Amino acid sequence: MKIYVGCCGIPQGLSKYSQVLKVVEINSTFYKLPQLKTVQKWREMVPKDFIFTIKAYQGITHPITSPTWRKSGIRELEKLKDKVGFLKPTNEVFQFWSETLKISTTLNSPICLIQLPASFKESKENIENAGEFFSAIERRKVSIALELRGWSQERFREICQKFDLISCTDLFESEPLWFSEREIGYFRLHGSYEKGRINYNYKYTQKELKWLIRKIESLQKLKEVYCFFNNFWMWEDAIQLQNLLKMEGYE
């Protein structure tokens, strides 16, 4: 089993980051689609074996009522009303996926994360949208990790199994449900969970990170594991986990 440790975002600048950690989840692609020449520059800034994963553009997952669209740079958002988000099988959503896929392939990224908002409920319409979307899209060699919130485990697993998706979970909060045919695990660690809310200003203890290693090892069928921190202390926590893994013989 190969375990990759990184951050959701680049807290130290890409050049410094890539000298310490071997993988990063690019979050900026969710808010605004970069030009391909910018993406190519990112690829050239890091070692050849450095791994990028990316978060899919919000036009695929979030309707324009989401506050995240404020960072999109799009002035006439009303033109996209009812045409984007929630995996709707519209021309706009498929175009945004096509552009996201171009970014993934330019970075030689093995995985793209599709994160749905909590407002994407387990409804008949959304289930049908997901089915149409995942049935139609081109993937090339990019695996898709799916992050759903508030869905039943049975339905989450069913969608991942049917469309060969990786169920993205926080191992401190919930069990992984499906690993895709390539036997890949994709986990995002957000902090502590208090009364149903996430406290991102949380630093993991060494005891917790050792538990995390044992938990990952228990998932014996996996060939690759991507473990990303998404809390305020993500840089420090990622380095500590990487050091613990090295002490246990992981490269």
Summary of the structure (lengths in Angstrom):
residues: 251
radius of gyration: 17.6
end to end distance: 10.4
largest distance: 54.0
contacts: 778
relative contact order: 0.15
helix: 40%
strand: 19%
